[in-house]
Amino acid sequence: MEYRDLYDGNKKPTGEKIKKGDPIPPNKFYITVMVFCENSKGQVLLQKRPLWKGGHWATTGGHPKSGESSLQGMVTEIREEIGLEVAEEELKLFKTEKTEDDFVDLYYLKKDIDISQLTKQIEEVEEIKWFSKQEIDDMIKNGSFFKYHINEYNEFLKFLKGCDAK
């Protein structure tokens, strides 16, 4: 059984944990992690969820297991979902968003990856592909991009614009 750590409203660990899938107690939070991986051509790596999970394209992400930090959880999710080993130093936390029951940590990874070398986690990933930002905009318009990741994708684009300005 997988457990998740709980946090207070300031993202401080409470010492409590819950089973994956259990409801979040009032005034407690868990952590969600997502990574936006960009290659040297400016393309973004996305994974297609299986049909039973909606069949939409989304970024890699999930929830750290109990005892893992946000960063450690992100490394684990990348390894588990797409079979890619990344070092913690390669990931840059660029934004944390607080929702009604979680803190969403958004990470950036700049890396050229040969997707033919990746291993898909069958339960989570049907396909892995690189997409241009225009293709992702088209997917958002036609509904094939996971709607719950659109806001985070827009935050990623803002982050990139800030990097360009420097």
Rosetta constraint file for C-alpha pairs under 8 A:
AtomPair CA 1 CA 19 HARMONIC 6.99 0.50
AtomPair CA 1 CA 20 HARMONIC 7.58 0.50
AtomPair CA 2 CA 19 HARMONIC 5.94 0.50
AtomPair CA 2 CA 20 HARMONIC 5.59 0.50
AtomPair CA 2 CA 65 HARMONIC 6.78 0.50
AtomPair CA 2 CA 66 HARMONIC 7.72 0.50
AtomPair CA 3 CA 17 HARMONIC 6.31 0.50
AtomPair CA 3 CA 18 HARMONIC 5.44 0.50
AtomPair CA 3 CA 19 HARMONIC 4.38 0.50
AtomPair CA 3 CA 20 HARMONIC 5.35 0.50
AtomPair CA 3 CA 65 HARMONIC 5.89 0.50
AtomPair CA 3 CA 66 HARMONIC 5.27 0.50
AtomPair CA 4 CA 17 HARMONIC 5.36 0.50
AtomPair CA 4 CA 18 HARMONIC 5.45 0.50
AtomPair CA 4 CA 19 HARMONIC 6.31 0.50
AtomPair CA 4 CA 20 HARMONIC 6.34 0.50
AtomPair CA 4 CA 30 HARMONIC 6.94 0.50
AtomPair CA 4 CA 63 HARMONIC 7.52 0.50
AtomPair CA 4 CA 64 HARMONIC 6.72 0.50
AtomPair CA 4 CA 65 HARMONIC 5.13 0.50
AtomPair CA 4 CA 66 HARMONIC 4.44 0.50
AtomPair CA 5 CA 13 HARMONIC 7.19 0.50
AtomPair CA 5 CA 14 HARMONIC 7.89 0.50
AtomPair CA 5 CA 15 HARMONIC 7.15 0.50
AtomPair CA 5 CA 16 HARMONIC 6.03 0.50
AtomPair CA 5 CA 17 HARMONIC 4.27 0.50
AtomPair CA 5 CA 18 HARMONIC 6.59 0.50
AtomPair CA 5 CA 30 HARMONIC 6.31 0.50
AtomPair CA 5 CA 31 HARMONIC 7.99 0.50
AtomPair CA 5 CA 65 HARMONIC 7.22 0.50
AtomPair CA 5 CA 66 HARMONIC 4.91 0.50
AtomPair CA 5 CA 67 HARMONIC 7.07 0.50
AtomPair CA 6 CA 13 HARMONIC 6.07 0.50
AtomPair CA 6 CA 14 HARMONIC 5.91 0.50
AtomPair CA 6 CA 15 HARMONIC 6.96 0.50
AtomPair CA 6 CA 16 HARMONIC 5.46 0.50
AtomPair CA 6 CA 17 HARMONIC 5.32 0.50
AtomPair CA 6 CA 18 HARMONIC 7.27 0.50
AtomPair CA 6 CA 28 HARMONIC 6.12 0.50
AtomPair CA 6 CA 29 HARMONIC 5.46 0.50
AtomPair CA 6 CA 30 HARMONIC 5.04 0.50
AtomPair CA 6 CA 31 HARMONIC 7.97 0.50
AtomPair CA 7 CA 11 HARMONIC 5.25 0.50
AtomPair CA 7 CA 12 HARMONIC 5.18 0.50
AtomPair CA 7 CA 13 HARMONIC 4.34 0.50
AtomPair CA 7 CA 14 HARMONIC 5.16 0.50
AtomPair CA 7 CA 15 HARMONIC 7.89 0.50
AtomPair CA 7 CA 16 HARMONIC 7.86 0.50
AtomPair CA 7 CA 28 HARMONIC 5.66 0.50
AtomPair CA 7 CA 29 HARMONIC 4.95 0.50
AtomPair CA 7 CA 30 HARMONIC 5.96 0.50
AtomPair CA 8 CA 12 HARMONIC 5.41 0.50
AtomPair CA 8 CA 13 HARMONIC 6.45 0.50
AtomPair CA 8 CA 14 HARMONIC 6.21 0.50
AtomPair CA 8 CA 27 HARMONIC 6.79 0.50
AtomPair CA 8 CA 28 HARMONIC 5.28 0.50
AtomPair CA 8 CA 29 HARMONIC 6.14 0.50
AtomPair CA 9 CA 27 HARMONIC 6.78 0.50
AtomPair CA 9 CA 28 HARMONIC 6.73 0.50
AtomPair CA 9 CA 29 HARMONIC 6.90 0.50
AtomPair CA 11 CA 29 HARMONIC 7.63 0.50
AtomPair CA 11 CA 103 HARMONIC 7.38 0.50
AtomPair CA 17 CA 66 HARMONIC 6.99 0.50
AtomPair CA 18 CA 22 HARMONIC 6.47 0.50
AtomPair CA 18 CA 24 HARMONIC 7.79 0.50
AtomPair CA 24 CA 28 HARMONIC 6.52 0.50
AtomPair CA 24 CA 29 HARMONIC 6.92 0.50
AtomPair CA 24 CA 30 HARMONIC 7.88 0.50
AtomPair CA 24 CA 101 HARMONIC 6.80 0.50
AtomPair CA 25 CA 29 HARMONIC 7.99 0.50
AtomPair CA 27 CA 101 HARMONIC 7.65 0.50
AtomPair CA 28 CA 101 HARMONIC 6.59 0.50
AtomPair CA 29 CA 100 HARMONIC 7.86 0.50
AtomPair CA 29 CA 101 HARMONIC 4.74 0.50
AtomPair CA 29 CA 102 HARMONIC 4.58 0.50
AtomPair CA 29 CA 103 HARMONIC 6.81 0.50
AtomPair CA 30 CA 63 HARMONIC 7.97 0.50
AtomPair CA 30 CA 101 HARMONIC 6.66 0.50
AtomPair CA 30 CA 102 HARMONIC 4.69 0.50
AtomPair CA 30 CA 103 HARMONIC 6.35 0.50
AtomPair CA 31 CA 63 HARMONIC 5.96 0.50
AtomPair CA 31 CA 64 HARMONIC 6.75 0.50
AtomPair CA 31 CA 70 HARMONIC 6.92 0.50
AtomPair CA 31 CA 102 HARMONIC 5.39 0.50
AtomPair CA 31 CA 103 HARMONIC 4.90 0.50
AtomPair CA 31 CA 104 HARMONIC 5.99 0.50
AtomPair CA 31 CA 105 HARMONIC 7.29 0.50
AtomPair CA 32 CA 61 HARMONIC 7.36 0.50
AtomPair CA 32 CA 62 HARMONIC 5.66 0.50
AtomPair CA 32 CA 63 HARMONIC 4.69 0.50
AtomPair CA 32 CA 64 HARMONIC 7.11 0.50
AtomPair CA 32 CA 70 HARMONIC 7.83 0.50
AtomPair CA 32 CA 102 HARMONIC 6.61 0.50
AtomPair CA 32 CA 103 HARMONIC 6.08 0.50
AtomPair CA 32 CA 104 HARMONIC 4.67 0.50
AtomPair CA 32 CA 105 HARMONIC 6.17 0.50
AtomPair CA 33 CA 61 HARMONIC 5.27 0.50
AtomPair CA 33 CA 62 HARMONIC 5.42 0.50
AtomPair CA 33 CA 63 HARMONIC 5.89 0.50
AtomPair CA 33 CA 64 HARMONIC 7.43 0.50
AtomPair CA 33 CA 70 HARMONIC 6.69 0.50
AtomPair CA 33 CA 73 HARMONIC 7.27 0.50
AtomPair CA 33 CA 74 HARMONIC 5.89 0.50
AtomPair CA 33 CA 104 HARMONIC 5.72 0.50
AtomPair CA 33 CA 105 HARMONIC 4.85 0.50
AtomPair CA 33 CA 106 HARMONIC 6.07 0.50
AtomPair CA 33 CA 107 HARMONIC 7.50 0.50
AtomPair CA 34 CA 59 HARMONIC 6.67 0.50
AtomPair CA 34 CA 60 HARMONIC 5.75 0.50
AtomPair CA 34 CA 61 HARMONIC 4.07 0.50
AtomPair CA 34 CA 62 HARMONIC 6.64 0.50
AtomPair CA 34 CA 74 HARMONIC 7.01 0.50
AtomPair CA 34 CA 104 HARMONIC 7.52 0.50
AtomPair CA 34 CA 105 HARMONIC 6.42 0.50
AtomPair CA 34 CA 106 HARMONIC 5.10 0.50
AtomPair CA 34 CA 107 HARMONIC 6.04 0.50
AtomPair CA 35 CA 59 HARMONIC 6.42 0.50
AtomPair CA 35 CA 60 HARMONIC 5.72 0.50
AtomPair CA 35 CA 61 HARMONIC 6.24 0.50
AtomPair CA 35 CA 74 HARMONIC 7.40 0.50
AtomPair CA 35 CA 106 HARMONIC 5.91 0.50
AtomPair CA 35 CA 107 HARMONIC 4.52 0.50
AtomPair CA 35 CA 108 HARMONIC 5.59 0.50
AtomPair CA 35 CA 109 HARMONIC 6.88 0.50
AtomPair CA 36 CA 44 HARMONIC 6.78 0.50
AtomPair CA 36 CA 45 HARMONIC 7.13 0.50
AtomPair CA 36 CA 59 HARMONIC 6.33 0.50
AtomPair CA 36 CA 60 HARMONIC 7.45 0.50
AtomPair CA 36 CA 106 HARMONIC 7.62 0.50
AtomPair CA 36 CA 107 HARMONIC 6.20 0.50
AtomPair CA 36 CA 108 HARMONIC 5.01 0.50
AtomPair CA 36 CA 109 HARMONIC 6.19 0.50
AtomPair CA 36 CA 153 HARMONIC 7.90 0.50
AtomPair CA 36 CA 156 HARMONIC 7.15 0.50
AtomPair CA 37 CA 44 HARMONIC 5.58 0.50
AtomPair CA 37 CA 45 HARMONIC 5.48 0.50
AtomPair CA 37 CA 108 HARMONIC 5.94 0.50
AtomPair CA 37 CA 109 HARMONIC 4.56 0.50
AtomPair CA 37 CA 110 HARMONIC 5.75 0.50
AtomPair CA 37 CA 111 HARMONIC 6.75 0.50
AtomPair CA 38 CA 42 HARMONIC 5.79 0.50
AtomPair CA 38 CA 43 HARMONIC 5.45 0.50
AtomPair CA 38 CA 44 HARMONIC 4.60 0.50
AtomPair CA 38 CA 45 HARMONIC 6.44 0.50
AtomPair CA 38 CA 108 HARMONIC 7.73 0.50
AtomPair CA 38 CA 109 HARMONIC 6.29 0.50
AtomPair CA 38 CA 110 HARMONIC 4.99 0.50
AtomPair CA 38 CA 111 HARMONIC 6.20 0.50
AtomPair CA 38 CA 112 HARMONIC 7.56 0.50
AtomPair CA 39 CA 43 HARMONIC 5.52 0.50
AtomPair CA 39 CA 44 HARMONIC 6.67 0.50
AtomPair CA 39 CA 45 HARMONIC 7.92 0.50
AtomPair CA 39 CA 110 HARMONIC 5.78 0.50
AtomPair CA 39 CA 111 HARMONIC 5.09 0.50
AtomPair CA 39 CA 112 HARMONIC 4.72 0.50
AtomPair CA 39 CA 113 HARMONIC 7.33 0.50
AtomPair CA 40 CA 110 HARMONIC 7.48 0.50
AtomPair CA 40 CA 111 HARMONIC 7.12 0.50
AtomPair CA 40 CA 112 HARMONIC 6.34 0.50
AtomPair CA 42 CA 132 HARMONIC 6.83 0.50
AtomPair CA 42 CA 133 HARMONIC 7.75 0.50
AtomPair CA 43 CA 130 HARMONIC 5.74 0.50
AtomPair CA 43 CA 131 HARMONIC 5.13 0.50
AtomPair CA 43 CA 132 HARMONIC 4.59 0.50
AtomPair CA 43 CA 133 HARMONIC 6.59 0.50
AtomPair CA 44 CA 130 HARMONIC 5.42 0.50
AtomPair CA 44 CA 131 HARMONIC 5.25 0.50
AtomPair CA 44 CA 132 HARMONIC 6.35 0.50
AtomPair CA 44 CA 133 HARMONIC 7.12 0.50
AtomPair CA 45 CA 59 HARMONIC 7.06 0.50
AtomPair CA 45 CA 128 HARMONIC 7.15 0.50
AtomPair CA 45 CA 129 HARMONIC 5.80 0.50
AtomPair CA 45 CA 130 HARMONIC 4.52 0.50
AtomPair CA 45 CA 131 HARMONIC 6.40 0.50
AtomPair CA 46 CA 57 HARMONIC 6.20 0.50
AtomPair CA 46 CA 58 HARMONIC 5.46 0.50
AtomPair CA 46 CA 59 HARMONIC 4.92 0.50
AtomPair CA 46 CA 60 HARMONIC 6.96 0.50
AtomPair CA 46 CA 128 HARMONIC 5.84 0.50
AtomPair CA 46 CA 129 HARMONIC 5.67 0.50
AtomPair CA 46 CA 130 HARMONIC 6.30 0.50
AtomPair CA 46 CA 131 HARMONIC 7.21 0.50
AtomPair CA 47 CA 57 HARMONIC 5.52 0.50
AtomPair CA 47 CA 58 HARMONIC 5.52 0.50
AtomPair CA 47 CA 59 HARMONIC 6.06 0.50
AtomPair CA 47 CA 60 HARMONIC 6.76 0.50
AtomPair CA 47 CA 125 HARMONIC 6.13 0.50
AtomPair CA 47 CA 126 HARMONIC 7.20 0.50
AtomPair CA 47 CA 127 HARMONIC 5.60 0.50
AtomPair CA 47 CA 128 HARMONIC 4.40 0.50
AtomPair CA 47 CA 129 HARMONIC 6.49 0.50
AtomPair CA 48 CA 55 HARMONIC 6.13 0.50
AtomPair CA 48 CA 56 HARMONIC 5.55 0.50
AtomPair CA 48 CA 57 HARMONIC 4.25 0.50
AtomPair CA 48 CA 58 HARMONIC 6.26 0.50
AtomPair CA 48 CA 125 HARMONIC 5.73 0.50
AtomPair CA 48 CA 126 HARMONIC 5.37 0.50
AtomPair CA 48 CA 127 HARMONIC 5.04 0.50
AtomPair CA 48 CA 128 HARMONIC 6.32 0.50
AtomPair CA 49 CA 53 HARMONIC 5.94 0.50
AtomPair CA 49 CA 54 HARMONIC 6.59 0.50
AtomPair CA 49 CA 55 HARMONIC 4.70 0.50
AtomPair CA 49 CA 56 HARMONIC 5.48 0.50
AtomPair CA 49 CA 57 HARMONIC 6.21 0.50
AtomPair CA 49 CA 58 HARMONIC 7.27 0.50
AtomPair CA 49 CA 124 HARMONIC 5.89 0.50
AtomPair CA 49 CA 125 HARMONIC 4.98 0.50
AtomPair CA 49 CA 126 HARMONIC 5.63 0.50
AtomPair CA 49 CA 127 HARMONIC 7.49 0.50
AtomPair CA 50 CA 54 HARMONIC 6.55 0.50
AtomPair CA 50 CA 55 HARMONIC 4.86 0.50
AtomPair CA 50 CA 56 HARMONIC 7.75 0.50
AtomPair CA 50 CA 123 HARMONIC 7.30 0.50
AtomPair CA 50 CA 124 HARMONIC 6.43 0.50
AtomPair CA 50 CA 125 HARMONIC 5.99 0.50
AtomPair CA 50 CA 126 HARMONIC 5.20 0.50
AtomPair CA 51 CA 55 HARMONIC 4.10 0.50
AtomPair CA 51 CA 56 HARMONIC 7.86 0.50
AtomPair CA 55 CA 144 HARMONIC 7.80 0.50
AtomPair CA 56 CA 144 HARMONIC 5.10 0.50
AtomPair CA 56 CA 145 HARMONIC 5.28 0.50
AtomPair CA 56 CA 146 HARMONIC 5.11 0.50
AtomPair CA 57 CA 144 HARMONIC 6.15 0.50
AtomPair CA 57 CA 145 HARMONIC 4.70 0.50
AtomPair CA 57 CA 146 HARMONIC 5.66 0.50
AtomPair CA 58 CA 145 HARMONIC 6.09 0.50
AtomPair CA 58 CA 146 HARMONIC 5.41 0.50
AtomPair CA 58 CA 149 HARMONIC 6.70 0.50
AtomPair CA 59 CA 149 HARMONIC 7.52 0.50
AtomPair CA 60 CA 77 HARMONIC 7.22 0.50
AtomPair CA 60 CA 78 HARMONIC 6.51 0.50
AtomPair CA 60 CA 81 HARMONIC 7.17 0.50
AtomPair CA 61 CA 74 HARMONIC 6.94 0.50
AtomPair CA 61 CA 77 HARMONIC 6.02 0.50
AtomPair CA 61 CA 78 HARMONIC 7.25 0.50
AtomPair CA 62 CA 73 HARMONIC 7.93 0.50
AtomPair CA 62 CA 74 HARMONIC 7.56 0.50
AtomPair CA 62 CA 77 HARMONIC 6.20 0.50
AtomPair CA 63 CA 73 HARMONIC 6.52 0.50
AtomPair CA 63 CA 74 HARMONIC 7.85 0.50
AtomPair CA 63 CA 77 HARMONIC 7.71 0.50
AtomPair CA 64 CA 68 HARMONIC 5.64 0.50
AtomPair CA 64 CA 69 HARMONIC 6.72 0.50
AtomPair CA 64 CA 70 HARMONIC 6.07 0.50
AtomPair CA 64 CA 72 HARMONIC 7.24 0.50
AtomPair CA 64 CA 73 HARMONIC 4.01 0.50
AtomPair CA 64 CA 74 HARMONIC 7.00 0.50
AtomPair CA 64 CA 76 HARMONIC 7.76 0.50
AtomPair CA 64 CA 77 HARMONIC 7.84 0.50
AtomPair CA 65 CA 73 HARMONIC 6.61 0.50
AtomPair CA 68 CA 72 HARMONIC 5.54 0.50
AtomPair CA 68 CA 73 HARMONIC 5.66 0.50
AtomPair CA 69 CA 73 HARMONIC 5.96 0.50
AtomPair CA 70 CA 74 HARMONIC 6.22 0.50
AtomPair CA 70 CA 105 HARMONIC 7.26 0.50
AtomPair CA 71 CA 75 HARMONIC 6.41 0.50
AtomPair CA 71 CA 88 HARMONIC 6.65 0.50
AtomPair CA 71 CA 91 HARMONIC 7.91 0.50
AtomPair CA 72 CA 76 HARMONIC 6.24 0.50
AtomPair CA 72 CA 88 HARMONIC 7.20 0.50
AtomPair CA 73 CA 77 HARMONIC 6.10 0.50
AtomPair CA 74 CA 78 HARMONIC 6.22 0.50
AtomPair CA 75 CA 79 HARMONIC 6.28 0.50
AtomPair CA 75 CA 85 HARMONIC 7.46 0.50
AtomPair CA 75 CA 86 HARMONIC 6.35 0.50
AtomPair CA 75 CA 87 HARMONIC 7.26 0.50
AtomPair CA 75 CA 88 HARMONIC 6.70 0.50
AtomPair CA 76 CA 80 HARMONIC 5.99 0.50
AtomPair CA 77 CA 81 HARMONIC 5.77 0.50
AtomPair CA 78 CA 82 HARMONIC 5.78 0.50
AtomPair CA 78 CA 83 HARMONIC 6.61 0.50
AtomPair CA 78 CA 84 HARMONIC 5.93 0.50
AtomPair CA 78 CA 85 HARMONIC 7.25 0.50
AtomPair CA 78 CA 86 HARMONIC 7.74 0.50
AtomPair CA 79 CA 83 HARMONIC 4.40 0.50
AtomPair CA 79 CA 84 HARMONIC 4.80 0.50
AtomPair CA 79 CA 85 HARMONIC 5.57 0.50
AtomPair CA 79 CA 86 HARMONIC 7.72 0.50
AtomPair CA 80 CA 84 HARMONIC 7.90 0.50
AtomPair CA 80 CA 121 HARMONIC 6.35 0.50
AtomPair CA 81 CA 119 HARMONIC 7.72 0.50
AtomPair CA 81 CA 120 HARMONIC 5.85 0.50
AtomPair CA 81 CA 121 HARMONIC 4.81 0.50
AtomPair CA 81 CA 124 HARMONIC 6.53 0.50
AtomPair CA 81 CA 125 HARMONIC 6.68 0.50
AtomPair CA 82 CA 118 HARMONIC 5.71 0.50
AtomPair CA 82 CA 119 HARMONIC 5.22 0.50
AtomPair CA 82 CA 120 HARMONIC 4.69 0.50
AtomPair CA 82 CA 121 HARMONIC 6.24 0.50
AtomPair CA 82 CA 125 HARMONIC 7.58 0.50
AtomPair CA 82 CA 128 HARMONIC 7.92 0.50
AtomPair CA 83 CA 118 HARMONIC 5.28 0.50
AtomPair CA 83 CA 119 HARMONIC 4.58 0.50
AtomPair CA 83 CA 120 HARMONIC 6.37 0.50
AtomPair CA 83 CA 121 HARMONIC 7.63 0.50
AtomPair CA 84 CA 118 HARMONIC 6.24 0.50
AtomPair CA 84 CA 119 HARMONIC 7.60 0.50
AtomPair CA 86 CA 90 HARMONIC 6.63 0.50
AtomPair CA 86 CA 91 HARMONIC 7.99 0.50
AtomPair CA 87 CA 91 HARMONIC 7.38 0.50
AtomPair CA 90 CA 109 HARMONIC 6.26 0.50
AtomPair CA 90 CA 110 HARMONIC 7.67 0.50
AtomPair CA 91 CA 107 HARMONIC 6.11 0.50
AtomPair CA 91 CA 108 HARMONIC 5.70 0.50
AtomPair CA 91 CA 109 HARMONIC 5.19 0.50
AtomPair CA 92 CA 107 HARMONIC 5.28 0.50
AtomPair CA 92 CA 108 HARMONIC 5.07 0.50
AtomPair CA 92 CA 109 HARMONIC 6.64 0.50
AtomPair CA 93 CA 105 HARMONIC 6.85 0.50
AtomPair CA 93 CA 106 HARMONIC 5.81 0.50
AtomPair CA 93 CA 107 HARMONIC 4.37 0.50
AtomPair CA 93 CA 108 HARMONIC 6.43 0.50
AtomPair CA 94 CA 105 HARMONIC 7.85 0.50
AtomPair CA 94 CA 106 HARMONIC 5.91 0.50
AtomPair CA 94 CA 107 HARMONIC 5.77 0.50
AtomPair CA 94 CA 108 HARMONIC 6.81 0.50
AtomPair CA 94 CA 159 HARMONIC 7.02 0.50
AtomPair CA 95 CA 105 HARMONIC 6.02 0.50
AtomPair CA 95 CA 106 HARMONIC 5.26 0.50
AtomPair CA 95 CA 107 HARMONIC 7.36 0.50
AtomPair CA 95 CA 155 HARMONIC 7.84 0.50
AtomPair CA 96 CA 103 HARMONIC 6.42 0.50
AtomPair CA 96 CA 104 HARMONIC 5.42 0.50
AtomPair CA 96 CA 105 HARMONIC 4.49 0.50
AtomPair CA 96 CA 106 HARMONIC 6.16 0.50
AtomPair CA 97 CA 103 HARMONIC 5.60 0.50
AtomPair CA 97 CA 104 HARMONIC 5.01 0.50
AtomPair CA 97 CA 105 HARMONIC 6.61 0.50
AtomPair CA 98 CA 102 HARMONIC 6.02 0.50
AtomPair CA 98 CA 103 HARMONIC 4.53 0.50
AtomPair CA 98 CA 104 HARMONIC 6.31 0.50
AtomPair CA 99 CA 103 HARMONIC 6.23 0.50
AtomPair CA 99 CA 104 HARMONIC 7.61 0.50
AtomPair CA 106 CA 152 HARMONIC 7.40 0.50
AtomPair CA 106 CA 156 HARMONIC 7.93 0.50
AtomPair CA 108 CA 156 HARMONIC 7.94 0.50
AtomPair CA 114 CA 118 HARMONIC 7.34 0.50
AtomPair CA 115 CA 128 HARMONIC 6.92 0.50
AtomPair CA 115 CA 129 HARMONIC 7.08 0.50
AtomPair CA 120 CA 124 HARMONIC 7.76 0.50
AtomPair CA 120 CA 125 HARMONIC 5.64 0.50
AtomPair CA 120 CA 126 HARMONIC 7.13 0.50
AtomPair CA 120 CA 127 HARMONIC 7.40 0.50
AtomPair CA 120 CA 128 HARMONIC 7.82 0.50
AtomPair CA 121 CA 125 HARMONIC 5.51 0.50
AtomPair CA 122 CA 126 HARMONIC 6.49 0.50
AtomPair CA 131 CA 135 HARMONIC 5.95 0.50
AtomPair CA 131 CA 136 HARMONIC 6.49 0.50
AtomPair CA 132 CA 136 HARMONIC 6.41 0.50
AtomPair CA 133 CA 137 HARMONIC 6.17 0.50
AtomPair CA 134 CA 138 HARMONIC 6.25 0.50
AtomPair CA 135 CA 139 HARMONIC 6.21 0.50
AtomPair CA 136 CA 140 HARMONIC 6.18 0.50
AtomPair CA 136 CA 145 HARMONIC 7.28 0.50
AtomPair CA 137 CA 141 HARMONIC 6.35 0.50
AtomPair CA 138 CA 142 HARMONIC 6.19 0.50
AtomPair CA 139 CA 143 HARMONIC 5.85 0.50
AtomPair CA 139 CA 144 HARMONIC 4.99 0.50
AtomPair CA 139 CA 145 HARMONIC 5.17 0.50
AtomPair CA 140 CA 144 HARMONIC 6.31 0.50
AtomPair CA 140 CA 145 HARMONIC 5.07 0.50
AtomPair CA 140 CA 146 HARMONIC 7.84 0.50
AtomPair CA 140 CA 147 HARMONIC 7.52 0.50
AtomPair CA 140 CA 150 HARMONIC 7.36 0.50
AtomPair CA 143 CA 147 HARMONIC 7.44 0.50
AtomPair CA 145 CA 149 HARMONIC 7.78 0.50
AtomPair CA 145 CA 150 HARMONIC 7.56 0.50
AtomPair CA 146 CA 150 HARMONIC 6.94 0.50
AtomPair CA 149 CA 153 HARMONIC 6.07 0.50
AtomPair CA 150 CA 154 HARMONIC 6.26 0.50
AtomPair CA 151 CA 155 HARMONIC 6.36 0.50
AtomPair CA 152 CA 156 HARMONIC 6.25 0.50
AtomPair CA 153 CA 157 HARMONIC 6.39 0.50
AtomPair CA 154 CA 158 HARMONIC 6.33 0.50
AtomPair CA 155 CA 159 HARMONIC 6.16 0.50
AtomPair CA 156 CA 160 HARMONIC 6.28 0.50
AtomPair CA 157 CA 161 HARMONIC 6.28 0.50
AtomPair CA 158 CA 162 HARMONIC 6.28 0.50
AtomPair CA 159 CA 163 HARMONIC 6.36 0.50
AtomPair CA 160 CA 164 HARMONIC 6.27 0.50
AtomPair CA 161 CA 165 HARMONIC 6.37 0.50
AtomPair CA 162 CA 166 HARMONIC 6.75 0.50
